[in-house]
Amino acid sequence: MVDVKGRWALITGAARGIGYLSAKFMAERGCNLILHSRKIEHTEKVLAEVKALGVEAYAVEAELSDLEQVEKMLLEIDKLGVRVDLIMNNAGMQIAYRNEYFSTPVSDYTESFKINTIAPAMIMYHFMPKMISAGFGRILNTTSGIRLEPQQAGYSASKAALDKITIDLGSTVEGTDVMINLTDPGWCRTDLGGPWAPNAPESAVPGIVVGVFLDDKKSGRYLGAQSFAGMTLEEAVKKAESEFNSPY
């Protein structure tokens, strides 16, 4: 199992929900953090809490639908002078739920793809070469299990595209110590999931982060967090490595 103590992780969407829980979980294990949110003030609470746990942490901001802001954020992270070993592309946006789905506007697709597909891809393309050069890296892209719901077509399509990018990129590093996998918190009671979701956000931990702790050189896997609900991290790692194979 990977020891994350002293390593640096970038977590997008870290101010609330699953991203917030992921940040606290990583900090408790000694991982230094770069915490992203749309506005820097949104991360004040989580930034203070993880620093209180004794790790180093920085906050960065970017509206992920504004790709120029994403570029600016990546340059800002480079200026920190730290080596980003772990990335959790957690941030996402569900644009709308369209009961009249034949009237779905084009903007549902364009906005969903910018936030849920293109921005994570930009982050991967920026950091993966550095990870390959260093000989180590872990990337976890948050996907969705939503299917057969044309009411959420823009969101679902953007996540399916992220799945495809993740699996294809994973094939280029399969068998190396740079690993890129998918994670899915399940339907949780977060701002995105809404109050009627069946799962508490806490049920997604440790499954939502287990992929950064794996050490078996396999990529392209779908690691559904609810498959690990109630487990210790050590139990979750053992299950993931023994039961979840790469698709190649």
Phi and psi in degrees as GROMACS dihedral restraints (atoms count N, CA, C in turn):
[ dihedral_restraints ]
;  ai    aj    ak    al  type     phi  dphi    fc
    3     4     5     6     1   -68.4    20    10
    4     5     6     7     1   134.5    20    10
    6     7     8     9     1   -91.5    20    10
    7     8     9    10     1   116.3    20    10
    9    10    11    12     1   -93.1    20    10
   10    11    12    13     1    -1.0    20    10
   12    13    14    15     1   -60.2    20    10
   13    14    15    16     1   125.9    20    10
   15    16    17    18     1    83.9    20    10
   16    17    18    19     1    -9.4    20    10
   18    19    20    21     1   -81.1    20    10
   19    20    21    22     1   167.2    20    10
   21    22    23    24     1  -113.3    20    10
   22    23    24    25     1   133.4    20    10
   24    25    26    27     1  -123.2    20    10
   25    26    27    28     1   139.1    20    10
   27    28    29    30     1  -100.6    20    10
   28    29    30    31     1   123.9    20    10
   30    31    32    33     1  -120.6    20    10
   31    32    33    34     1   117.3    20    10
   33    34    35    36     1   -87.4    20    10
   34    35    36    37     1   150.8    20    10
   36    37    38    39     1    64.9    20    10
   37    38    39    40     1    40.3    20    10
   39    40    41    42     1   -86.9    20    10
   40    41    42    43     1    -3.8    20    10
   42    43    44    45     1   -79.1    20    10
   43    44    45    46     1   -20.0    20    10
   45    46    47    48     1  -156.2    20    10
   46    47    48    49     1   171.5    20    10
   48    49    50    51     1    57.8    20    10
   49    50    51    52     1  -136.6    20    10
   51    52    53    54     1   -65.1    20    10
   52    53    54    55     1   -37.0    20    10
   54    55    56    57     1   -63.3    20    10
   55    56    57    58     1   -41.0    20    10
   57    58    59    60     1   -62.8    20    10
   58    59    60    61     1   -47.1    20    10
   60    61    62    63     1   -62.8    20    10
   61    62    63    64     1   -38.3    20    10
   63    64    65    66     1   -63.7    20    10
   64    65    66    67     1   -42.4    20    10
   66    67    68    69     1   -61.7    20    10
   67    68    69    70     1   -45.0    20    10
   69    70    71    72     1   -64.4    20    10
   70    71    72    73     1   -41.0    20    10
   72    73    74    75     1   -62.3    20    10
   73    74    75    76     1   -44.6    20    10
   75    76    77    78     1   -68.1    20    10
   76    77    78    79     1   -41.0    20    10
   78    79    80    81     1   -63.9    20    10
   79    80    81    82     1   -36.8    20    10
   81    82    83    84     1   -62.3    20    10
   82    83    84    85     1   -20.3    20    10
   84    85    86    87     1  -104.2    20    10
   85    86    87    88     1    16.2    20    10
   87    88    89    90     1    84.1    20    10
   88    89    90    91     1    14.2    20    10
   90    91    92    93     1   -85.9    20    10
   91    92    93    94     1   130.5    20    10
   93    94    95    96     1   -75.1    20    10
   94    95    96    97     1   149.5    20    10
   96    97    98    99     1  -133.2    20    10
   97    98    99   100     1   142.2    20    10
   99   100   101   102     1  -112.9    20    10
  100   101   102   103     1   114.5    20    10
  102   103   104   105     1  -106.7    20    10
  103   104   105   106     1   119.8    20    10
  105   106   107   108     1  -101.0    20    10
  106   107   108   109     1   143.6    20    10
  108   109   110   111     1  -151.7    20    10
  109   110   111   112     1   173.0    20    10
  111   112   113   114     1   -65.5    20    10
  112   113   114   115     1   -36.3    20    10
  114   115   116   117     1  -130.7    20    10
  115   116   117   118     1   138.3    20    10
  117   118   119   120     1   -58.7    20    10
  118   119   120   121     1   -33.7    20    10
  120   121   122   123     1   -67.7    20    10
  121   122   123   124     1   -21.0    20    10
  123   124   125   126     1   -66.4    20    10
  124   125   126   127     1   -24.5    20    10
  126   127   128   129     1   -94.9    20    10
  127   128   129   130     1     4.6    20    10
  129   130   131   132     1   -56.9    20    10
  130   131   132   133     1   -44.4    20    10
  132   133   134   135     1   -65.2    20    10
  133   134   135   136     1   -52.6    20    10
  135   136   137   138     1   -68.0    20    10
  136   137   138   139     1   -33.5    20    10
  138   139   140   141     1   -61.5    20    10
  139   140   141   142     1   -46.2    20    10
  141   142   143   144     1   -64.6    20    10
  142   143   144   145     1   -38.9    20    10
  144   145   146   147     1   -69.1    20    10
  145   146   147   148     1   -41.1    20    10
  147   148   149   150     1   -73.3    20    10
  148   149   150   151     1   -34.5    20    10
  150   151   152   153     1   -63.9    20    10
  151   152   153   154     1   -34.9    20    10
  153   154   155   156     1   -64.6    20    10
  154   155   156   157     1   -19.7    20    10
  156   157   158   159     1   -85.4    20    10
  157   158   159   160     1    -0.3    20    10
  159   160   161   162     1    96.4    20    10
  160   161   162   163     1    10.0    20    10
  162   163   164   165     1  -103.4    20    10
  163   164   165   166     1   163.0    20    10
  165   166   167   168     1   -83.1    20    10
  166   167   168   169     1   147.4    20    10
  168   169   170   171     1  -156.7    20    10
  169   170   171   172     1   145.6    20    10
  171   172   173   174     1  -129.0    20    10
  172   173   174   175     1   154.8    20    10
  174   175   176   177     1  -114.0    20    10
  175   176   177   178     1   139.8    20    10
  177   178   179   180     1  -131.8    20    10
  178   179   180   181     1   156.6    20    10
  180   181   182   183     1  -127.8    20    10
  181   182   183   184     1   149.3    20    10
  183   184   185   186     1  -170.1    20    10
  184   185   186   187     1   133.6    20    10
  186   187   188   189     1   -81.2    20    10
  187   188   189   190     1   111.9    20    10
  189   190   191   192     1   -67.8    20    10
  190   191   192   193     1   -17.0    20    10
  192   193   194   195     1   -77.4    20    10
  193   194   195   196     1   -12.1    20    10
  195   196   197   198     1  -103.6    20    10
  196   197   198   199     1    99.6    20    10
  198   199   200   201     1   -68.0    20    10
  199   200   201   202     1   -23.0    20    10
  201   202   203   204     1   -67.2    20    10
  202   203   204   205     1   -36.9    20    10
  204   205   206   207     1   -66.6    20    10
  205   206   207   208     1   -35.2    20    10
  207   208   209   210     1   -63.2    20    10
  208   209   210   211     1   -46.0    20    10
  210   211   212   213     1   -58.7    20    10
  211   212   213   214     1   -44.0    20    10
  213   214   215   216     1   -62.5    20    10
  214   215   216   217     1   -41.6    20    10
  216   217   218   219     1   -61.2    20    10
  217   218   219   220     1   -43.0    20    10
  219   220   221   222     1   -63.5    20    10
  220   221   222   223     1   -39.6    20    10
  222   223   224   225     1   -66.6    20    10
  223   224   225   226     1   -37.1    20    10
  225   226   227   228     1   -63.6    20    10
  226   227   228   229     1   -40.9    20    10
  228   229   230   231     1   -64.1    20    10
  229   230   231   232     1   -41.3    20    10
  231   232   233   234     1   -57.5    20    10
  232   233   234   235     1   -37.8    20    10
  234   235   236   237     1   -70.0    20    10
  235   236   237   238     1   -15.5    20    10
  237   238   239   240     1   -66.9    20    10
  238   239   240   241     1   -23.7    20    10
  240   241   242   243     1    75.0    20    10
  241   242   243   244     1    24.6    20    10
  243   244   245   246     1  -113.3    20    10
  244   245   246   247     1   158.1    20    10
  246   247   248   249     1   -95.2    20    10
  247   248   249   250     1   115.1    20    10
  249   250   251   252     1   -83.2    20    10
  250   251   252   253     1   110.2    20    10
  252   253   254   255     1   -94.9    20    10
  253   254   255   256     1   -26.6    20    10
  255   256   257   258     1  -129.9    20    10
  256   257   258   259     1   134.8    20    10
  258   259   260   261     1  -129.7    20    10
  259   260   261   262     1   130.5    20    10
  261   262   263   264     1  -120.1    20    10
  262   263   264   265     1    98.8    20    10
  264   265   266   267     1   -78.9    20    10
  265   266   267   268     1    81.3    20    10
  267   268   269   270     1   -92.0    20    10
  268   269   270   271     1   -32.7    20    10
  270   271   272   273     1   -60.9    20    10
  271   272   273   274     1   138.5    20    10
  273   274   275   276     1  -160.3    20    10
  274   275   276   277     1   166.9    20    10
  276   277   278   279     1  -140.6    20    10
  277   278   279   280     1   127.1    20    10
  279   280   281   282     1   -97.1    20    10
  280   281   282   283     1   109.3    20    10
  282   283   284   285     1   -66.6    20    10
  283   284   285   286     1   -48.6    20    10
  285   286   287   288     1  -166.4    20    10
  286   287   288   289     1   162.7    20    10
  288   289   290   291     1  -115.3    20    10
  289   290   291   292     1   112.8    20    10
  291   292   293   294     1  -106.8    20    10
  292   293   294   295     1    99.3    20    10
  294   295   296   297     1   -63.5    20    10
  295   296   297   298     1   -35.2    20    10
  297   298   299   300     1   -90.4    20    10
  298   299   300   301     1    69.7    20    10
  300   301   302   303     1   -70.9    20    10
  301   302   303   304     1   -18.4    20    10
  303   304   305   306     1   -71.5    20    10
  304   305   306   307     1   -10.2    20    10
  306   307   308   309     1  -104.2    20    10
  307   308   309   310     1    16.5    20    10
  309   310   311   312     1   -56.4    20    10
  310   311   312   313     1   123.3    20    10
  312   313   314   315     1   -74.6    20    10
  313   314   315   316     1   153.2    20    10
  315   316   317   318     1   -57.2    20    10
  316   317   318   319     1   -33.0    20    10
  318   319   320   321     1   -62.3    20    10
  319   320   321   322     1   -25.1    20    10
  321   322   323   324     1   -59.9    20    10
  322   323   324   325     1   -36.8    20    10
  324   325   326   327     1   -78.9    20    10
  325   326   327   328     1   -47.7    20    10
  327   328   329   330     1   -63.7    20    10
  328   329   330   331     1   -42.7    20    10
  330   331   332   333     1   -71.3    20    10
  331   332   333   334     1   -41.4    20    10
  333   334   335   336     1   -60.8    20    10
  334   335   336   337     1   -43.8    20    10
  336   337   338   339     1   -68.8    20    10
  337   338   339   340     1   -37.5    20    10
  339   340   341   342     1   -61.3    20    10
  340   341   342   343     1   -45.3    20    10
  342   343   344   345     1   -79.7    20    10
  343   344   345   346     1   -44.8    20    10
  345   346   347   348     1   -93.7    20    10
  346   347   348   349     1   -16.4    20    10
  348   349   350   351     1  -123.6    20    10
  349   350   351   352     1   -56.2    20    10
  351   352   353   354     1   -69.7    20    10
  352   353   354   355     1   -46.9    20    10
  354   355   356   357     1   -59.8    20    10
  355   356   357   358     1   -48.2    20    10
  357   358   359   360     1   -59.6    20    10
  358   359   360   361     1   -37.7    20    10
  360   361   362   363     1   -63.4    20    10
  361   362   363   364     1   -42.1    20    10
  363   364   365   366     1   -59.6    20    10
  364   365   366   367     1   -41.5    20    10
  366   367   368   369     1   -64.8    20    10
  367   368   369   370     1   -43.3    20    10
  369   370   371   372     1   -62.3    20    10
  370   371   372   373     1   -47.1    20    10
  372   373   374   375     1   -63.0    20    10
  373   374   375   376     1   -29.7    20    10
  375   376   377   378     1   -74.0    20    10
  376   377   378   379     1   -42.7    20    10
  378   379   380   381     1   -97.9    20    10
  379   380   381   382     1   -24.8    20    10
  381   382   383   384     1   -60.2    20    10
  382   383   384   385     1   -43.6    20    10
  384   385   386   387     1   -59.4    20    10
  385   386   387   388     1   -36.2    20    10
  387   388   389   390     1   -66.4    20    10
  388   389   390   391     1   -39.4    20    10
  390   391   392   393     1   -65.4    20    10
  391   392   393   394     1   -43.1    20    10
  393   394   395   396     1   -61.9    20    10
  394   395   396   397     1   -42.3    20    10
  396   397   398   399     1   -64.1    20    10
  397   398   399   400     1   -37.9    20    10
  399   400   401   402     1   -79.0    20    10
  400   401   402   403     1   -18.1    20    10
  402   403   404   405     1    83.5    20    10
  403   404   405   406     1    13.6    20    10
  405   406   407   408     1  -157.5    20    10
  406   407   408   409     1   142.2    20    10
  408   409   410   411     1   177.2    20    10
  409   410   411   412     1   151.6    20    10
  411   412   413   414     1  -134.9    20    10
  412   413   414   415     1   130.1    20    10
  414   415   416   417     1  -126.1    20    10
  415   416   417   418     1   131.0    20    10
  417   418   419   420     1  -121.4    20    10
  418   419   420   421     1   120.9    20    10
  420   421   422   423     1  -105.4    20    10
  421   422   423   424     1   125.8    20    10
  423   424   425   426     1   -81.9    20    10
  424   425   426   427     1   121.3    20    10
  426   427   428   429     1  -111.7    20    10
  427   428   429   430     1  -165.0    20    10
  429   430   431   432     1  -142.0    20    10
  430   431   432   433     1   143.2    20    10
  432   433   434   435     1   -89.2    20    10
  433   434   435   436     1     6.0    20    10
  435   436   437   438     1   -60.9    20    10
  436   437   438   439     1   131.8    20    10
  438   439   440   441     1  -150.8    20    10
  439   440   441   442     1   156.9    20    10
  441   442   443   444     1    58.5    20    10
  442   443   444   445     1    32.8    20    10
  444   445   446   447     1  -128.3    20    10
  445   446   447   448     1    86.7    20    10
  447   448   449   450     1   -63.2    20    10
  448   449   450   451     1   -13.6    20    10
  450   451   452   453     1   -65.2    20    10
  451   452   453   454     1   -20.1    20    10
  453   454   455   456     1  -121.3    20    10
  454   455   456   457     1    37.9    20    10
  456   457   458   459     1   -59.6    20    10
  457   458   459   460     1   -44.4    20    10
  459   460   461   462     1   -61.6    20    10
  460   461   462   463     1   -45.8    20    10
  462   463   464   465     1   -63.7    20    10
  463   464   465   466     1   -49.4    20    10
  465   466   467   468     1   -61.8    20    10
  466   467   468   469     1   -42.6    20    10
  468   469   470   471     1   -64.9    20    10
  469   470   471   472     1   -38.5    20    10
  471   472   473   474     1   -67.5    20    10
  472   473   474   475     1   -35.7    20    10
  474   475   476   477     1   -72.8    20    10
  475   476   477   478     1   -36.5    20    10
  477   478   479   480     1   -62.4    20    10
  478   479   480   481     1   -38.3    20    10
  480   481   482   483     1   -65.5    20    10
  481   482   483   484     1   -39.7    20    10
  483   484   485   486     1   -62.9    20    10
  484   485   486   487     1   -39.3    20    10
  486   487   488   489     1   -57.0    20    10
  487   488   489   490     1   -47.3    20    10
  489   490   491   492     1   -62.2    20    10
  490   491   492   493     1   -44.9    20    10
  492   493   494   495     1   -61.4    20    10
  493   494   495   496     1   -43.9    20    10
  495   496   497   498     1   -61.4    20    10
  496   497   498   499     1   -47.6    20    10
  498   499   500   501     1   -65.1    20    10
  499   500   501   502     1   -42.7    20    10
  501   502   503   504     1   -66.3    20    10
  502   503   504   505     1   -44.4    20    10
  504   505   506   507     1   -65.5    20    10
  505   506   507   508     1   -36.9    20    10
  507   508   509   510     1   -59.1    20    10
  508   509   510   511     1   -32.7    20    10
  510   511   512   513     1   -63.9    20    10
  511   512   513   514     1   -24.3    20    10
  513   514   515   516     1   -79.4    20    10
  514   515   516   517     1   -17.3    20    10
  516   517   518   519     1  -120.4    20    10
  517   518   519   520     1     5.3    20    10
  519   520   521   522     1   -54.3    20    10
  520   521   522   523     1   133.0    20    10
  522   523   524   525     1    87.4    20    10
  523   524   525   526     1     1.9    20    10
  525   526   527   528     1  -112.6    20    10
  526   527   528   529     1   177.1    20    10
  528   529   530   531     1   -90.5    20    10
  529   530   531   532     1    18.0    20    10
  531   532   533   534     1  -108.8    20    10
  532   533   534   535     1   116.2    20    10
  534   535   536   537     1  -123.6    20    10
  535   536   537   538     1   136.9    20    10
  537   538   539   540     1  -131.8    20    10
  538   539   540   541     1   122.3    20    10
  540   541   542   543     1  -137.8    20    10
  541   542   543   544     1   171.1    20    10
  543   544   545   546     1  -105.2    20    10
  544   545   546   547     1   147.2    20    10
  546   547   548   549     1  -135.4    20    10
  547   548   549   550     1   154.7    20    10
  549   550   551   552     1  -145.0    20    10
  550   551   552   553     1   116.4    20    10
  552   553   554   555     1   -68.6    20    10
  553   554   555   556     1   -15.5    20    10
  555   556   557   558     1    84.2    20    10
  556   557   558   559     1   178.7    20    10
  558   559   560   561     1   -82.6    20    10
  559   560   561   562     1   103.5    20    10
  561   562   563   564     1  -115.2    20    10
  562   563   564   565     1   157.6    20    10
  564   565   566   567     1   -80.7    20    10
  565   566   567   568     1    71.7    20    10
  567   568   569   570     1  -112.9    20    10
  568   569   570   571     1  -178.7    20    10
  570   571   572   573     1   -59.7    20    10
  571   572   573   574     1   -35.5    20    10
  573   574   575   576     1   -77.2    20    10
  574   575   576   577     1   -44.1    20    10
  576   577   578   579     1   -75.6    20    10
  577   578   579   580     1   -25.9    20    10
  579   580   581   582     1    86.6    20    10
  580   581   582   583     1   168.9    20    10
  582   583   584   585     1   -75.9    20    10
  583   584   585   586     1   -13.2    20    10
  585   586   587   588     1   -97.9    20    10
  586   587   588   589     1     3.5    20    10
  588   589   590   591     1   -63.8    20    10
  589   590   591   592     1   147.2    20    10
  591   592   593   594     1   -77.1    20    10
  592   593   594   595     1   -18.0    20    10
  594   595   596   597     1  -112.0    20    10
  595   596   597   598     1   137.0    20    10
  597   598   599   600     1   -68.1    20    10
  598   599   600   601     1   145.3    20    10
  600   601   602   603     1   -54.6    20    10
  601   602   603   604     1   -36.3    20    10
  603   604   605   606     1   -62.6    20    10
  604   605   606   607     1   -21.7    20    10
  606   607   608   609     1   -67.8    20    10
  607   608   609   610     1   -17.8    20    10
  609   610   611   612     1   -78.9    20    10
  610   611   612   613     1   -11.4    20    10
  612   613   614   615     1  -103.9    20    10
  613   614   615   616     1   130.1    20    10
  615   616   617   618     1   -93.8    20    10
  616   617   618   619     1     1.0    20    10
  618   619   620   621     1   -59.8    20    10
  619   620   621   622     1   -32.7    20    10
  621   622   623   624     1   -68.6    20    10
  622   623   624   625     1   -20.8    20    10
  624   625   626   627     1  -114.7    20    10
  625   626   627   628     1    -3.1    20    10
  627   628   629   630     1   -56.6    20    10
  628   629   630   631     1   -31.4    20    10
  630   631   632   633     1   -60.6    20    10
  631   632   633   634     1   -27.4    20    10
  633   634   635   636     1   -79.9    20    10
  634   635   636   637     1   -12.0    20    10
  636   637   638   639     1   -97.9    20    10
  637   638   639   640     1    -9.0    20    10
  639   640   641   642     1   -70.5    20    10
  640   641   642   643     1   151.6    20    10
  642   643   644   645     1  -139.8    20    10
  643   644   645   646     1    37.8    20    10
  645   646   647   648     1  -114.5    20    10
  646   647   648   649     1     9.3    20    10
  648   649   650   651     1    63.3    20    10
  649   650   651   652     1    29.6    20    10
  651   652   653   654     1  -113.7    20    10
  652   653   654   655     1   139.3    20    10
  654   655   656   657     1  -125.9    20    10
  655   656   657   658     1   173.3    20    10
  657   658   659   660     1    78.6    20    10
  658   659   660   661     1    10.3    20    10
  660   661   662   663     1   -86.2    20    10
  661   662   663   664     1   154.7    20    10
  663   664   665   666     1  -102.3    20    10
  664   665   666   667     1   111.9    20    10
  666   667   668   669     1  -109.7    20    10
  667   668   669   670     1    84.6    20    10
  669   670   671   672     1   -66.1    20    10
  670   671   672   673     1   120.4    20    10
  672   673   674   675     1   -61.1    20    10
  673   674   675   676     1   -33.3    20    10
  675   676   677   678     1   -67.9    20    10
  676   677   678   679     1   -16.2    20    10
  678   679   680   681     1   -68.3    20    10
  679   680   681   682     1   -15.3    20    10
  681   682   683   684     1  -117.0    20    10
  682   683   684   685     1     9.8    20    10
  684   685   686   687     1   -59.0    20    10
  685   686   687   688     1   134.0    20    10
  687   688   689   690     1    83.7    20    10
  688   689   690   691     1    -3.2    20    10
  690   691   692   693     1   -89.5    20    10
  691   692   693   694     1   157.3    20    10
  693   694   695   696     1   -73.8    20    10
  694   695   696   697     1   164.4    20    10
  696   697   698   699     1   -59.6    20    10
  697   698   699   700     1   -41.8    20    10
  699   700   701   702     1   -63.0    20    10
  700   701   702   703     1   -41.3    20    10
  702   703   704   705     1   -65.1    20    10
  703   704   705   706     1   -40.7    20    10
  705   706   707   708     1   -65.5    20    10
  706   707   708   709     1   -41.4    20    10
  708   709   710   711     1   -62.6    20    10
  709   710   711   712     1   -45.4    20    10
  711   712   713   714     1   -60.7    20    10
  712   713   714   715     1   -43.6    20    10
  714   715   716   717     1   -65.2    20    10
  715   716   717   718     1   -45.0    20    10
  717   718   719   720     1   -62.1    20    10
  718   719   720   721     1   -43.3    20    10
  720   721   722   723     1   -72.6    20    10
  721   722   723   724     1   -27.7    20    10
  723   724   725   726     1   -92.8    20    10
  724   725   726   727     1   -25.6    20    10
  726   727   728   729     1  -115.6    20    10
  727   728   729   730     1   -14.2    20    10
  729   730   731   732     1  -114.5    20    10
  730   731   732   733     1   108.4    20    10
  732   733   734   735     1   -99.9    20    10
  733   734   735   736     1   159.1    20    10
  735   736   737   738     1   -73.4    20    10
  736   737   738   739     1   157.3    20    10
  738   739   740   741     1   -86.3    20    10
  739   740   741   742     1     6.4    20    10
